[in-house]
Structures are given as structure tokens and as C-alpha cells.
Amino acid sequence: QVQLVESGGGLVQAGGSLRLSCAASGRTFSSYVMGWFRQAPGKEREFVAGISRSGLTRYYADSVKGRFTISRDNAKNTVYLQMNSLRREDTAVYYCAANYSNMVLTTLNYDYWGQGTQVTVSS
């Protein structure tokens, strides 16, 4: 069982930056592929970024490429999402997710999910 707790969300002006963190419980964090997803009001949850167990492989949605960076610190059981050049359309609840596999998934088929953290980008 893995418990995930996101933090770092908030209100930011367009063009600004935020860094989200997701702390995971358990001693096998490095066995999990990690992902960030988001869900805007009235929309489906969508993939944002994913990172392999070692951190060497990363995937991004086209909408965030070049602006967001996913990283992980296996010693701290934490995955991060650095978000730069934020836009109003980035406004959403952001979720981290963990999957016990060796493949980064861009779909919703993750084993564990956090409760989410709200990110609001104002103009």
C-alpha cells in the first residue's frame, strides 16, 4: 500500500511558477513509476507528466512540454512537478499517482492516487 500526499498548489499569476511535491509513504518508492495528472472543472482527468523508477525517462503532455519538469528523489520518497510559464488553462486540481511497474503510463491506469492539490492561474 502506498499513500500519496500532494502539496505546493496555490494561486499564481499567469507567467508565474509553482513547484508541486508529492510525498509517498512506504519503503519501496523506487519500485513505482510516478505520474502527475490534472483535472479542470467539467473536464476529464488528463496526463501531465510521468517519470520512470530511476528518473532517467520522462514523458510530458504536449500542452506542458518545455514549461513543466517532473523529477523525483528516491531517497526522500518524493516526486516533484516544477511548473513554469503558467497559463490560465493550467488551472486544475493536480494529482500524483504511483504505478507498480517498469513502464511509464500516460493513461489513468495507476495503482495509487493522492487527494490532489488545487492550482489556480489568474490573468
Residue frames as a rotation matrix with the C-alpha (Angstrom) as fourth column:
GLN 1
0.574 0.819 0.000 0.00
0.819 -0.574 0.000 0.00
0.000 0.000 -1.000 0.00
VAL 2
-0.645 -0.739 0.193 1.26
0.748 -0.663 -0.037 3.46
0.155 0.120 0.981 -0.92
GLN 3
0.498 0.745 -0.445 -0.15
0.781 -0.608 -0.144 6.72
-0.378 -0.276 -0.884 0.37
LEU 4
-0.421 -0.587 0.691 0.47
0.847 -0.527 0.068 9.88
0.324 0.614 0.720 -1.61
VAL 5
0.423 0.504 -0.753 0.16
0.731 -0.681 -0.045 13.43
-0.536 -0.532 -0.656 -0.33
GLU 6
0.015 -0.351 0.936 0.46
0.850 -0.489 -0.197 16.39
0.527 0.798 0.291 -2.68
SER 7
0.399 0.097 -0.912 1.42
0.635 -0.746 0.199 19.91
-0.661 -0.659 -0.359 -1.67
GLY 8
-0.612 -0.775 -0.157 2.53
0.495 -0.530 0.689 23.16
-0.617 0.344 0.708 -3.22
GLY 9
-0.208 0.611 0.764 -0.59
0.909 -0.168 0.382 24.23
0.362 0.773 -0.520 -5.03
GLY 10
-0.291 0.161 -0.943 -1.99
0.578 -0.756 -0.308 27.73
-0.762 -0.635 0.127 -4.83
LEU 11
0.816 0.571 0.085 -2.90
0.465 -0.564 -0.682 30.88
-0.342 0.596 -0.726 -6.67
VAL 12
-0.297 -0.943 -0.152 -0.39
0.504 -0.290 0.814 32.32
-0.811 0.165 0.561 -9.12
GLN 13
0.360 0.371 -0.856 -0.47
-0.460 -0.728 -0.508 34.91
-0.812 0.577 -0.091 -11.86
ALA 14
0.952 -0.004 0.308 -0.08
0.270 0.493 -0.827 33.91
-0.148 0.870 0.470 -15.48
GLY 15
0.557 -0.824 0.106 3.58
-0.255 -0.291 -0.922 33.60
0.791 0.486 -0.372 -16.34
GLY 16
0.231 -0.433 0.871 4.48
-0.972 -0.152 0.181 32.61
0.054 -0.888 -0.456 -12.82
SER 17
-0.338 -0.471 -0.815 5.82
-0.369 0.863 -0.346 29.38
0.866 0.184 -0.465 -11.37
LEU 18
0.495 0.376 0.783 4.88
-0.868 0.257 0.426 26.77
-0.041 -0.890 0.454 -8.80
ARG 19
-0.581 -0.606 -0.543 6.51
-0.567 0.780 -0.264 23.58
0.584 0.155 -0.797 -7.63
LEU 20
0.588 0.792 0.164 4.29
-0.736 0.440 0.515 20.72
0.336 -0.423 0.842 -6.59
SER 21
-0.666 -0.733 0.137 5.52
-0.718 0.581 -0.383 17.97
0.201 -0.354 -0.913 -4.33
CYS 22
0.561 0.772 -0.299 4.13
-0.614 0.630 0.476 14.52
0.556 -0.083 0.827 -3.72
ALA 23
-0.457 -0.689 0.563 5.35
-0.888 0.313 -0.337 12.62
0.056 -0.654 -0.755 -0.68
ALA 24
0.280 0.501 -0.819 4.90
-0.482 0.811 0.331 8.87
0.830 0.302 0.468 -0.69
SER 25
0.399 -0.103 0.911 4.74
-0.855 0.317 0.410 6.51
-0.331 -0.943 0.038 2.23
GLY 26
0.978 0.030 0.204 6.42
0.012 0.980 -0.201 3.14
-0.206 0.199 0.958 2.26
ARG 27
0.249 -0.967 0.054 9.93
-0.275 -0.017 0.961 1.85
-0.929 -0.254 -0.270 1.73
THR 28
-0.215 -0.297 0.930 9.60
0.681 0.637 0.361 0.81
-0.700 0.711 0.066 -1.91
PHE 29
0.465 0.432 -0.773 9.10
-0.118 -0.835 -0.537 4.18
-0.877 0.341 -0.338 -3.57
SER 30
-0.339 -0.717 -0.610 11.81
-0.731 -0.207 0.650 3.43
-0.592 0.666 -0.454 -6.11
SER 31
-0.779 0.121 0.615 9.76
0.323 0.918 0.229 0.46
-0.537 0.378 -0.754 -7.35
TYR 32
0.219 0.975 0.044 6.99
0.688 -0.122 -0.715 2.73
-0.692 0.187 -0.697 -8.60
VAL 33
-0.623 -0.147 0.768 6.63
0.692 -0.562 0.454 4.70
0.365 0.814 0.452 -11.76
MET 34
-0.349 0.473 -0.809 5.19
0.582 -0.567 -0.582 8.09
-0.734 -0.674 -0.077 -10.84
GLY 35
-0.474 0.254 0.843 2.87
0.770 -0.346 0.536 10.38
0.428 0.903 -0.031 -12.72
TRP 36
-0.747 0.355 -0.562 1.18
0.071 -0.798 -0.599 13.76
-0.660 -0.488 0.571 -12.45
PHE 37
-0.459 0.714 0.529 -2.33
0.833 0.138 0.536 14.28
0.310 0.687 -0.658 -13.74
ARG 38
-0.939 0.230 -0.255 -4.76
-0.082 -0.871 -0.485 17.17
-0.334 -0.435 0.836 -13.62
GLN 39
-0.374 0.891 0.258 -8.48
0.917 0.314 0.245 17.72
0.137 0.328 -0.935 -13.81
ALA 40
-0.989 0.112 0.096 -10.09
-0.112 -0.994 0.014 21.02
0.097 0.004 0.995 -14.65
PRO 41
-0.455 0.885 0.098 -13.75
-0.240 -0.016 -0.971 21.75
-0.857 -0.465 0.220 -13.84
GLY 42
0.514 0.821 -0.248 -16.04
-0.523 0.070 -0.850 19.96
-0.680 0.567 0.465 -16.23
LYS 43
0.314 -0.487 -0.815 -13.20
-0.860 0.217 -0.461 18.11
0.402 0.846 -0.350 -17.90
GLU 44
0.927 -0.037 -0.373 -11.74
0.113 0.976 0.184 14.64
0.358 -0.213 0.909 -17.69
ARG 45
0.625 -0.776 0.084 -8.61
-0.224 -0.075 0.972 13.90
-0.748 -0.626 -0.221 -15.76
GLU 46
0.941 -0.317 -0.118 -5.60
-0.087 0.113 -0.990 14.09
0.327 0.942 0.079 -18.06
PHE 47
0.501 -0.850 -0.164 -1.98
0.856 0.458 0.239 13.03
-0.128 -0.259 0.957 -18.05
VAL 48
0.954 -0.265 -0.139 0.57
-0.266 -0.964 0.015 15.78
-0.138 0.023 -0.990 -17.43
ALA 49
0.120 -0.973 -0.198 3.92
-0.871 -0.008 -0.492 14.08
0.477 0.231 -0.848 -16.85
GLY 50
0.990 0.138 0.030 5.41
-0.136 0.876 0.463 10.74
0.038 -0.462 0.886 -15.90
ILE 51
0.165 -0.983 0.083 8.78
-0.953 -0.181 -0.245 9.53
0.255 -0.039 -0.966 -14.69
SER 52
0.352 -0.111 -0.929 10.42
-0.105 0.982 -0.157 6.15
0.930 0.153 0.334 -14.58
ARG 53
0.892 0.034 -0.450 11.61
0.405 0.379 0.832 4.45
0.199 -0.925 0.325 -11.42
SER 54
0.024 -0.981 -0.193 15.18
0.993 0.000 0.120 5.63
-0.118 -0.195 0.974 -11.91
GLY 55
0.418 0.207 -0.884 14.18
0.235 -0.965 -0.114 9.08
-0.877 -0.160 -0.453 -13.05
LEU 56
-0.616 -0.787 -0.022 16.03
0.146 -0.142 0.979 8.72
-0.774 0.600 0.203 -16.32
THR 57
-0.776 0.421 0.469 12.92
0.553 0.099 0.827 8.53
0.302 0.902 -0.310 -18.53
ARG 58
-0.580 0.592 -0.560 10.32
0.139 -0.605 -0.784 11.26
-0.803 -0.532 0.269 -18.52
TYR 59
-0.555 0.508 0.658 7.19
0.788 0.068 0.612 11.87
0.266 0.859 -0.438 -20.56
TYR 60
-0.752 0.311 -0.580 5.12
0.058 -0.847 -0.529 15.01
-0.656 -0.432 0.619 -20.92
ALA 61
0.321 0.874 0.366 1.82
0.754 -0.002 -0.657 16.00
-0.573 0.487 -0.659 -22.40
ASP 62
-0.190 -0.399 0.897 2.28
0.912 -0.409 0.011 18.23
0.363 0.821 0.442 -25.42
SER 63
0.619 0.583 0.526 0.49
0.383 -0.809 0.446 21.05
0.686 -0.074 -0.724 -23.63
VAL 64
0.969 -0.248 -0.013 3.19
-0.091 -0.401 0.912 21.30
-0.231 -0.882 -0.411 -20.95
LYS 65
0.477 -0.840 0.259 6.36
0.878 0.470 -0.094 20.39
-0.043 0.272 0.961 -22.81
GLY 66
-0.218 -0.690 0.690 9.06
0.623 -0.642 -0.446 22.96
0.751 0.333 0.570 -22.30
ARG 67
0.022 0.295 0.955 7.25
-0.479 -0.836 0.269 24.51
0.878 -0.463 0.122 -19.34
PHE 68
0.753 0.307 0.582 6.88
-0.657 0.340 0.673 21.70
0.009 -0.889 0.458 -16.77
THR 69
-0.236 -0.844 -0.481 9.56
-0.600 0.516 -0.611 19.41
0.764 0.144 -0.629 -15.39
ILE 70
0.884 0.465 0.053 8.96
-0.356 0.594 0.721 16.22
0.303 -0.656 0.691 -13.45
SER 71
-0.240 -0.963 -0.119 11.65
-0.527 0.232 -0.817 14.89
0.815 -0.134 -0.564 -11.14
ARG 72
0.839 0.488 -0.241 11.97
-0.077 0.544 0.835 12.52
0.539 -0.682 0.494 -8.22
ASP 73
-0.234 -0.854 0.464 14.14
-0.838 -0.065 -0.542 11.99
0.493 -0.516 -0.700 -5.19
ASN 74
0.289 0.382 -0.878 14.00
-0.058 0.922 0.382 8.33
0.956 -0.059 0.289 -4.23
ALA 75
-0.665 -0.578 -0.473 15.90
0.460 0.182 -0.869 8.98
0.588 -0.796 0.144 -1.01
LYS 76
-0.932 0.353 0.078 13.12
-0.312 -0.676 -0.667 11.34
-0.182 -0.646 0.741 0.08
ASN 77
-0.595 0.741 0.311 10.22
0.727 0.661 -0.186 9.30
-0.344 0.115 -0.932 -1.38
THR 78
0.108 0.589 -0.801 9.10
0.123 -0.807 -0.577 12.41
-0.987 -0.037 -0.160 -3.23
VAL 79
-0.292 -0.109 0.950 8.19
0.954 0.032 0.297 13.35
-0.063 0.994 0.095 -6.77
TYR 80
-0.352 0.049 -0.935 8.08
0.213 -0.968 -0.131 16.95
-0.912 -0.245 0.330 -7.94
LEU 81
0.185 0.334 0.924 6.46
0.982 -0.088 -0.165 18.92
0.026 0.938 -0.345 -10.71
GLN 82
-0.514 -0.410 -0.754 8.11
0.377 -0.897 0.231 22.24
-0.771 -0.165 0.615 -11.48
MET 83
0.260 0.714 0.650 5.66
0.955 -0.091 -0.282 24.39
-0.142 0.694 -0.705 -13.41
ASN 84
-0.593 -0.511 -0.622 6.92
0.349 -0.860 0.373 27.50
-0.725 0.004 0.688 -15.18
SER 85
-0.953 0.208 -0.219 5.26
-0.301 -0.589 0.750 29.98
0.027 0.781 0.624 -17.54
LEU 86
-0.663 0.739 0.117 1.89
0.545 0.584 -0.601 29.06
-0.513 -0.335 -0.790 -16.14
ARG 87
-0.874 0.471 0.115 -1.21
-0.154 -0.494 0.856 29.81
0.460 0.731 0.505 -18.18
ARG 88
-0.337 0.834 0.436 -4.84
-0.929 -0.218 -0.299 30.17
-0.154 -0.506 0.849 -17.22
GLU 89
0.456 0.571 -0.683 -5.57
-0.718 0.689 0.096 26.87
0.526 0.446 0.724 -18.92
ASP 90
-0.509 -0.654 -0.560 -3.25
-0.077 0.683 -0.727 25.14
0.857 -0.327 -0.398 -16.43
THR 91
-0.459 0.427 0.779 -5.83
-0.886 -0.286 -0.366 25.81
0.066 -0.858 0.509 -13.73
ALA 92
0.253 0.494 -0.832 -6.88
-0.335 0.851 0.404 22.43
0.908 0.177 0.381 -12.32
VAL 93
0.694 -0.145 0.705 -6.62
-0.628 0.358 0.691 20.05
-0.352 -0.922 0.158 -9.43
TYR 94
0.096 -0.776 -0.624 -3.28
-0.777 0.333 -0.534 18.26
0.622 0.536 -0.571 -9.78
TYR 95
0.862 0.244 0.443 -2.92
-0.461 0.741 0.489 14.66
-0.209 -0.626 0.751 -8.69
CYS 96
-0.336 -0.906 -0.260 0.11
-0.939 0.345 0.010 12.47
0.081 0.247 -0.966 -8.31
ALA 97
0.804 0.594 0.023 -0.14
-0.593 0.804 -0.042 8.77
-0.044 0.020 0.999 -8.93
ALA 98
-0.299 -0.901 0.313 2.01
-0.854 0.399 0.333 5.68
-0.425 -0.168 -0.889 -8.46
ASN 99
0.758 0.500 -0.419 2.13
-0.640 0.694 -0.329 2.54
0.126 0.517 0.846 -10.52
TYR 100
0.222 -0.664 0.713 3.96
-0.469 0.568 0.676 -0.65
-0.854 -0.485 -0.186 -9.57
SER 101
0.866 0.003 0.501 5.59
0.414 0.557 -0.720 -1.33
-0.281 0.830 0.481 -12.91
ASN 102
-0.170 -0.973 -0.157 8.61
0.535 -0.225 0.814 -0.55
-0.828 0.054 0.559 -15.02
MET 103
-0.506 0.071 0.860 6.72
0.818 -0.276 0.505 1.36
0.273 0.958 0.081 -17.69
VAL 104
-0.854 0.235 -0.465 5.62
-0.012 -0.901 -0.434 4.95
-0.521 -0.365 0.772 -17.56
LEU 105
-0.317 0.838 0.444 1.92
0.940 0.342 0.026 5.12
-0.129 0.425 -0.896 -18.31
THR 106
-0.995 0.070 0.072 0.19
-0.054 -0.976 0.210 8.09
0.085 0.205 0.975 -19.86
THR 107
-0.177 0.975 -0.135 -3.24
0.033 0.143 0.989 6.65
0.984 0.170 -0.058 -19.12
LEU 108
0.149 0.357 0.922 -5.17
-0.846 -0.437 0.306 6.60
0.512 -0.825 0.237 -15.85
ASN 109
0.733 0.216 -0.645 -4.18
-0.034 0.959 0.283 3.01
0.679 -0.185 0.710 -15.03
TYR 110
-0.419 -0.839 0.348 -2.18
-0.428 -0.155 -0.890 3.85
0.801 -0.522 -0.294 -11.93
ASP 111
-0.296 0.250 -0.922 -2.47
0.584 0.811 0.033 1.83
0.756 -0.529 -0.386 -8.74
TYR 112
-0.044 0.180 -0.983 -2.48
0.959 -0.268 -0.093 4.66
-0.280 -0.946 -0.161 -6.19
TRP 113
0.002 0.162 0.987 -3.63
0.542 -0.829 0.135 8.27
0.840 0.535 -0.090 -6.22
GLY 114
-0.888 -0.252 -0.384 -3.25
0.459 -0.523 -0.718 11.27
-0.020 -0.814 0.580 -3.99
GLN 115
-0.034 0.928 -0.371 -6.08
0.815 -0.189 -0.548 13.58
-0.579 -0.321 -0.750 -2.96
GLY 116
0.212 0.073 0.974 -4.97
0.864 -0.481 -0.152 16.39
0.457 0.874 -0.165 -5.23
THR 117
-0.290 -0.297 -0.910 -3.83
0.646 -0.762 0.043 19.98
-0.706 -0.575 0.413 -4.84
GLN 118
0.693 0.684 0.227 -5.51
0.646 -0.450 -0.617 22.97
-0.320 0.574 -0.754 -6.44
VAL 119
-0.605 -0.789 -0.105 -3.58
0.613 -0.546 0.572 25.17
-0.509 0.281 0.814 -8.85
THR 120
0.594 0.802 0.065 -5.24
0.705 -0.480 -0.522 28.37
-0.387 0.356 -0.851 -9.95
VAL 121
-0.598 -0.781 0.179 -3.66
0.753 -0.470 0.461 30.65
-0.276 0.410 0.869 -12.53
SER 122
0.441 0.754 -0.487 -5.07
0.543 -0.656 -0.523 34.15
-0.714 -0.034 -0.699 -12.79
SER 123
0.287 -0.290 0.913 -4.67
0.894 -0.260 -0.364 36.58
0.343 0.921 0.185 -15.65
